[in-house]
Amino acid sequence: MNQTYITLNNGTKIPQFGMGVYMVPAGEKTKKACLDALKMGYRHIDTAHAYQNERSVGEAVRESGIPREEIWVTSKLWPSEYGEGKTMDGIDKMLKRLNLEYVDLVLLHQQVGDYMGAWRDCEKAVEQGKVRAIGLSNFESGRLEEVCETAVVKPAVLQVECHPYFQQNELKKRLAPYGTVIEAWYPIGHGDAELIGELVFTELAQKYGKSNVQIILRWHIQEGTVIFPKSTNPQHIRENFDIFDFELTEEEMKRIRAVDKNVRFFTVPLEQQEIQFASWAPED
């Protein structure tokens, strides 16, 4: 199966399909899921300090036998690590947890705290070769433009909730001037039965000999979105990745775009984020 890549605004190429490890327990569970995925052809793993499984991801990367430069590793800094000097220390600790010489992509996980100071340190980390690309996660308020307009290094990606019921079309327009790519969490809408069961997905699944989920994931790929569905089941890991042997027509893409309801499955008001996300710190 042929992985697809997207060229980011800094010229680096990111594997468009990855393995997500959110809420996967650290240790053997995470390491095995990542190793299974890498053996099947995955070349992108998305983790975070807050997930508490970076060490296991790093072990899988090193034990895979795949050249380091062929595997894209994304991780994220929590607001407790934001601030000039503080963020650089956080990146150094991230490298130590992963036990890697560099991280391919570092994101600011939430839009609270001293994110501007954090961004300046992230830019320095790129200059120093500790990080290849930097971006944002869950920045959808005016704070997105605040970072983008003042940044020397523009965000390469923005990771947000994105799926057929919430296609983020307005957000894509806001990102266009910066060349920032959307990465989708909840790419299949948190497994929502109504979304997955939409008639268009059922019909296309029958046409192409695929599952409804595979049709949704293929739609994301053709929309130019970076995705990393999570699974620890080897069969599901393989099925999720088995979407590169067919292509939806433009008319079929339009039919899927038409199911957009502008409906989220997860939302936290900004004022609540200030309290919820700034009051907790992940363990080192």
Helices and strands as residue ranges (DSSP letters): E 5-7, E 13-15, E 19-20, H 28-40, E 44-46, G 49-51, H 54-63, G 68-70, E 72-77, G 79-81, H 86-98, E 103-108, H 115-127, E 131-137, H 143-150, E 157-161, H 169-175, G 176-178, E 181-185, G 189-191, H 193-196, H 199-208, H 212-223, E 226-227, H 234-241, H 250-257, H 270-276
